Amino acid sequence: MLTPIVGMVRKDLQIFLSDRRAVLMAFVVPIAIASFFGSIFSGGGSTEAARIPIAVVDHDGSGISRAIVAHASTDRNFVVTTPAEADARDQVRKGRITVAVIIPAGFGQAAGPAFFGGGARPQLALLYDPSHGMEMAMVRGILTQHVMEAVSGELFGGASGRDLVDTTLGTLDRTNMSEEQKRLMRTLLASVQGLYNQTAKPGQPPIGAPGMTMPYTVSEEAVTARSNVQYNGYAHAFAGMGIQFLLFAATNLGVEVLLERQRGLWRRLRSAPVSRLALLAGKTVSGTIIALMTLWVSFGFAMAVFGVRIQGSAAGFVAVSIACALMAATFGLLVAALGGTPAATRGVTALAVLMMVMLGGAWVPTFVFPSWLQRLTVVVPARWAVDGLDAMTWRGIGLSGAVMPTLVLLAFAAAFGAVAVLRFRWEEA
């Protein structure tokens, strides 16, 4: 049985390499797309993170509102402009800025009493582009910090702080606080007045509190399996795009089988002393080799140009790669066994492949999915393929990180192959 299998493999490889379009799709296109995605998500230290464009419209003009604008303008996460309100609305509507912050008149005057719980809280209006919901949440959180710093700084050390404290003391009895809360708040405000009334020593500035600031600093550490391993976004991009295009190569193999059956080739092969199992085995071997070539050529380019390295286990990388290629080849046979006409099958399988790679985290990170969808993606083979290649490259996990992805991918390959053998037809229905 080995001789016809070798012959069919040689024939499939010759046809593949002689088809320039197939070679282009298999090698050049995944390299180009993976390079693009890797440049975006590389996360390298030399790459400046994109800042969120926001507009701040100050209708108040108080010390507090000016401090809010100043704090936001120095924030590394924002690009701040200060247009008129009509212009800000128009820019948000056209998608040129993500969020517009409207500070209403009287904000500073009302913020002081509200800070101590002695008055109604003034309202900041946030106009946002609905297609940037995640950035909106980020702006709201960072803006909270800047507003608290500006209000507390003005209260405890600003020019209008004394007046705000006096006003709050005068209105304290009209609040809904209990008598005990009023007594404690009065003691607090009297202490703040003491700060203003205290005389500074000669040659020193007046004593005043700087306001509230963040009570902590952050130490950031990227954690991988080994201390000397650094994240390389190109590794993940080439894993995702490599899986996608080896699946496309496999589906092209399945469509070719359908074309051969449509032309009557498989009917003629029935007269030869070749079993169905031998024919499908030959297609599986040739499909696995083509898929493996697709994946390794892509990673070879990434290693030579973008510095991607196998930081985990070389043997694990080979095992995951072969399992990926075998899974893709048997998926191609599954397409051939269940497909109808070549044209209809090509469209359906293209959609199926795109859905698999998207759910597998090759295009969109899985953490943005709803929790139920994240749990569901474990039934998608592309998820295991991407996770296994990530573990062997930038995560730096040893051979143990390749065991489960390899076994799961081989299980998918066995399932796809079994269905293909059972459902394969020699002739068109």
C-alpha positions in Angstrom: 0.0 0.0 0.0 3.0 2.3 0.5 3.8 2.7 -3.2 0.5 4.3 -4.3 0.6 6.5 -1.2 4.1 7.8 -2.1 3.0 8.3 -5.7 0.0 10.4 -4.7 2.0 12.5 -2.3 4.6 13.2 -4.9 1.8 14.2 -7.4 0.1 16.5 -4.9 3.3 18.3 -4.0 4.2 18.8 -7.6 0.8 20.2 -8.4 1.0 22.5 -5.4 4.5 23.8 -6.1 3.6 24.4 -9.8 0.6 26.5 -8.9 1.9 30.0 -8.3 -1.3 31.2 -6.8 -1.4 28.4 -4.3 2.2 29.0 -3.3 1.5 32.8 -2.9 -1.5 32.1 -0.7 0.4 29.6 1.4 3.7 31.5 1.9 3.7 35.2 1.0 0.2 36.2 2.2 0.4 34.9 5.8 3.9 36.4 6.2 2.6 39.8 5.0 -0.5 39.8 7.2 1.3 38.5 10.3 4.0 41.2 9.8 1.3 43.8 9.8 -0.4 42.5 12.9 2.8 41.9 14.7 3.9 45.5 14.1 0.7 46.7 15.8 0.6 44.4 18.8 4.4 43.9 19.3 4.3 45.9 22.5 8.0 46.7 22.2 9.5 49.3 24.4 10.4 51.5 21.3 6.7 51.6 20.2 4.8 54.5 21.7 1.3 53.5 22.8 -1.5 55.3 21.1 -3.1 58.1 23.2 -6.8 58.8 23.4 -7.9 62.0 21.8 -10.2 63.9 24.1 -11.6 67.5 24.2 -12.2 69.5 27.4 -14.7 72.3 27.2 -14.4 74.6 30.3 -17.6 76.7 30.9 -16.6 77.3 34.5 -13.2 79.0 34.4 -12.6 78.4 38.1 -9.3 77.4 39.7 -10.7 73.8 40.0 -11.7 73.6 36.3 -8.4 75.0 35.1 -6.6 72.5 37.3 -8.6 69.6 35.8 -7.6 70.8 32.3 -4.0 71.1 33.3 -3.9 67.6 34.9 -5.5 66.0 31.9 -3.2 67.8 29.5 -0.1 66.2 31.2 -1.6 62.7 31.3 0.4 60.3 29.0 -2.8 58.5 28.0 -4.5 61.6 26.5 -4.2 64.0 23.7 -6.2 67.0 24.9 -7.7 69.8 22.9 -9.9 72.7 24.2 -12.4 73.6 21.4 -15.8 75.2 21.8 -18.7 72.9 22.8 -20.3 72.9 19.3 -16.9 72.0 17.7 -16.4 69.3 20.3 -19.7 67.7 19.6 -19.0 67.8 15.8 -15.6 66.2 16.3 -17.1 63.4 18.4 -19.8 62.9 15.9 -17.3 62.5 13.0 -15.0 60.2 15.0 -12.1 62.6 15.2 -12.0 62.6 19.0 -13.1 59.8 21.3 -14.6 61.7 24.3 -15.5 65.3 25.0 -15.6 66.5 28.6 -18.0 69.4 29.3 -17.3 71.2 32.6 -20.4 73.3 33.4 -20.5 76.8 34.8 -20.5 76.8 38.6 -18.7 73.4 38.8 -15.9 74.6 41.0 -18.2 76.5 43.4 -20.4 73.4 43.9 -17.6 70.8 44.0 -16.2 72.1 47.3 -19.3 71.6 49.4 -20.1 68.3 47.6 -16.6 67.1 48.4 -17.4 67.3 52.1 -21.0 66.0 51.6 -22.6 69.4 52.2 -24.2 70.0 48.8 -25.4 68.6 45.6 -22.8 67.1 43.4 -22.2 69.0 40.1 -22.3 67.0 36.9 -19.7 66.5 34.3 -21.0 65.8 30.8 -19.1 63.2 28.7 -19.9 63.0 25.0 -18.4 59.9 23.5 -18.1 58.0 20.2 -20.2 54.9 20.7 -17.7 52.8 18.7 -15.1 53.4 21.4 -16.8 52.0 24.5 -13.6 50.6 26.0 -11.8 54.0 25.7 -14.8 55.7 27.3 -14.4 53.6 30.4 -10.7 54.3 30.5 -11.3 58.1 30.2 -13.9 58.0 33.0 -11.6 56.3 35.4 -8.6 58.5 34.7 -10.7 61.6 34.8 -11.9 60.7 38.3 -8.3 60.8 39.5 -7.7 64.3 38.0 -10.9 65.7 39.3 -10.2 64.5 42.8 -6.7 65.9 42.7 -7.9 69.3 41.4 -10.8 69.7 43.9 -8.8 68.5 47.0 -5.8 70.6 45.9 -8.0 73.7 45.7 -9.8 73.0 49.0 -6.6 72.4 51.0 -4.2 74.8 49.4 -5.8 76.8 46.6 -6.7 80.5 46.5 -10.5 79.9 47.0 -10.1 77.1 49.5 -10.7 79.3 52.5 -14.0 80.6 51.1 -15.1 77.0 50.2 -14.4 75.8 53.7 -16.2 78.8 55.2 -19.2 78.3 52.9 -19.3 74.6 53.8 -19.3 75.3 57.5 -22.1 77.8 57.0 -24.3 75.3 55.2 -23.4 72.3 57.3 -26.5 72.5 59.5 -28.8 72.3 56.5 -27.5 69.0 55.3 -29.1 65.6 55.9 -26.2 64.4 58.1 -26.8 63.1 61.6 -25.8 65.3 64.5 -22.8 63.1 65.2 -21.7 63.3 61.5 -22.1 67.1 61.6 -20.0 67.4 64.7 -17.2 65.3 63.2 -17.4 67.2 59.9 -17.2 70.6 61.7 -14.1 69.4 63.6 -12.5 68.4 60.3 -13.3 71.7 58.6 -12.1 73.7 61.6 -8.8 71.8 61.3 -8.6 72.8 57.7 -9.1 76.4 58.7 -6.3 76.0 61.1 -4.0 75.2 58.2 -4.9 78.4 56.5 -4.5 80.5 59.7 -1.2 79.1 60.6 1.7 81.5 60.1 4.7 80.2 58.2 8.2 80.6 59.5 10.3 83.4 58.1 11.6 82.7 54.6 9.3 79.8 54.0 6.0 79.8 51.9 2.7 79.6 53.7 1.8 76.1 55.0 -0.8 74.4 53.0 -1.9 70.9 52.1 -1.2 69.9 48.5 -4.6 68.1 48.2 -5.2 64.4 47.6 -2.9 62.4 45.4 -2.6 58.7 44.5 -1.6 56.9 47.7 0.5 54.3 45.8 2.9 53.8 42.9 2.9 50.9 40.5 5.8 48.5 39.8 5.3 46.7 36.5 6.8 43.3 35.7 6.1 41.2 32.6 5.9 37.6 33.8 6.8 34.6 31.5 7.9 31.1 32.2 11.6 32.2 32.3 13.0 35.4 33.6 15.1 36.1 30.4 12.1 35.6 28.0 10.5 38.8 26.6 7.2 39.1 24.9 7.4 39.3 21.1 4.1 40.2 19.5 5.3 38.9 16.2 5.4 35.3 17.6 1.7 35.4 18.4 0.8 37.1 15.1 2.7 34.5 13.0 1.1 31.7 15.1 -2.3 33.0 14.4 -1.8 33.8 10.7 0.1 30.5 10.2 -2.8 28.5 11.6 -5.3 30.4 9.5 -3.5 29.9 6.2 -2.6 26.3 6.8 -6.3 25.7 7.3 -7.0 27.6 4.1 -4.4 25.4 2.4 -6.1 22.3 3.8 -9.5 23.4 2.6 -8.0 24.0 -0.8 -6.9 20.4 -0.7 -10.5 19.3 0.1 -11.9 21.4 -2.8 -9.3 19.8 -5.1 -10.6 16.4 -4.1 -14.1 17.5 -4.9 -13.0 18.7 -8.3 -11.2 15.4 -9.0 -14.4 13.5 -8.0 -16.5 15.8 -10.3 -14.2 15.0 -13.2 -14.6 11.3 -12.6 -11.0 10.7 -11.5 -12.0 8.8 -8.3 -14.4 6.6 -10.2 -11.5 5.5 -12.5 -9.3 4.9 -9.4 -11.7 2.4 -8.1 -10.7 0.0 -10.9 -7.1 0.2 -9.7 -5.9 -2.1 -6.8 -5.9 0.8 -4.4 -8.1 0.9 -1.3 -10.1 3.9 -0.2 -8.0 4.0 3.0 -4.8 4.2 0.9 -6.1 7.0 -1.2 -7.2 9.1 1.8 -4.0 8.3 3.6 -2.1 9.7 0.6 -4.1 12.9 0.6 -3.6 13.2 4.4 0.2 12.9 4.1 0.5 15.4 1.3 -1.9 17.8 3.0 0.2 17.5 6.3 3.4 18.2 4.4 2.0 21.3 2.7 0.5 22.6 5.9 3.8 22.0 7.8 5.7 23.8 5.0 3.2 26.7 5.3 3.7 27.0 9.0 7.5 26.6 9.2 8.2 28.9 6.3 6.2 31.6 8.1 8.0 31.1 11.4 11.4 30.9 9.6 10.7 34.4 8.2 9.7 35.6 11.6 12.8 34.2 13.2 15.1 35.7 10.5 13.5 39.2 10.3 11.7 39.9 13.6 13.8 38.0 16.1 11.1 35.4 17.0 12.7 32.6 19.0 11.6 29.2 20.3 12.0 30.1 24.0 10.3 26.9 25.3 11.1 23.5 23.8 12.2 22.8 20.3 10.8 19.3 20.5 7.5 20.7 21.8 7.4 23.2 18.9 7.9 20.4 16.4 5.2 18.3 18.1 2.7 21.1 18.1 3.5 22.0 14.5 3.0 18.5 13.2 -0.2 18.1 15.2 -1.5 21.4 13.7 -0.6 20.3 10.2 -2.2 16.8 10.7 -5.4 18.4 12.1 -5.5 20.8 9.1 -5.0 18.0 6.6 -7.8 15.9 8.1 -10.0 18.9 8.2 -9.5 19.2 4.4 -10.6 15.6 4.0 -13.6 16.3 6.2 -14.4 19.1 3.7 -14.1 16.7 0.8 -16.3 14.1 2.5 -19.1 16.4 3.5 -18.9 19.0 0.7 -21.3 19.3 -2.2 -20.2 21.2 -5.3 -16.6 22.8 -5.2 -17.9 26.3 -5.6 -20.4 26.1 -2.7 -18.0 24.2 -0.5 -15.3 26.8 -1.0 -17.5 29.6 0.3 -18.8 27.6 3.3 -15.3 26.4 4.4 -13.8 29.9 4.1 -16.4 31.1 6.6 -15.8 28.2 8.8 -12.0 28.8 8.8 -12.4 32.5 9.6 -14.8 31.7 12.5 -12.4 29.1 13.9 -9.4 31.4 13.8 -11.3 34.4 15.3 -12.7 32.2 18.1 -9.2 30.8 18.6 -7.7 34.2 19.4 -5.7 34.6 16.2 -7.4 37.8 15.2 -9.2 39.1 18.3 -7.8 38.4 21.8 -10.1 36.0 23.6 -10.2 38.2 26.7 -12.5 40.6 25.0 -15.1 37.8 24.5 -18.0 37.4 26.9 -17.2 34.8 29.6 -19.5 32.2 28.1 -17.8 32.5 24.8 -14.4 32.2 26.3 -15.4 28.9 27.8 -16.8 27.8 24.5 -13.6 28.4 22.5 -12.0 25.3 24.0 -13.9 23.2 21.5 -12.2 25.1 18.6 -8.9 23.5 17.4 -7.4 26.8 16.4 -7.5 27.9 20.1 -5.3 24.9 21.1 -3.0 25.4 18.1 -2.4 29.1 18.9 -2.0 28.5 22.6 0.5 25.7 21.9 2.7 27.7 19.6 2.6 30.7 22.0 3.7 28.4 24.8 6.7 27.2 22.8 7.7 30.7 21.6 7.3 33.8 23.6 5.9 32.3 26.8 9.0 30.1 27.2 7.1 27.1 28.6 9.0 23.8 28.4 7.9 20.5 26.9 5.0 20.2 29.4 3.3 23.2 27.7 3.1 21.3 24.4 1.6 18.0 25.7 -2.0 19.1 26.1 -2.3 21.1 22.9 -0.6 18.3 20.9 -3.0 15.6 22.3 -6.1 17.7 21.8 -5.1 18.6 18.2 -4.4 14.9 17.5 -7.8 14.0 18.9 -9.4 16.6 16.5 -7.4 15.0 13.7 -8.6 11.5 14.5 -12.2 12.7 14.7 -12.0 14.6 11.4 -10.3 11.6 9.7 -12.8 9.1 11.0 -15.7 11.1 9.8 -14.0 11.6 6.4 -13.4 7.9 6.0 -17.0 7.0 6.9 -18.7 9.7 4.8 -16.4 9.7 1.7 -18.1 9.1 -1.6 -16.4 7.9 -4.8 -18.9 9.6 -7.0 -21.0 12.7 -6.9 -24.5 12.1 -5.5 
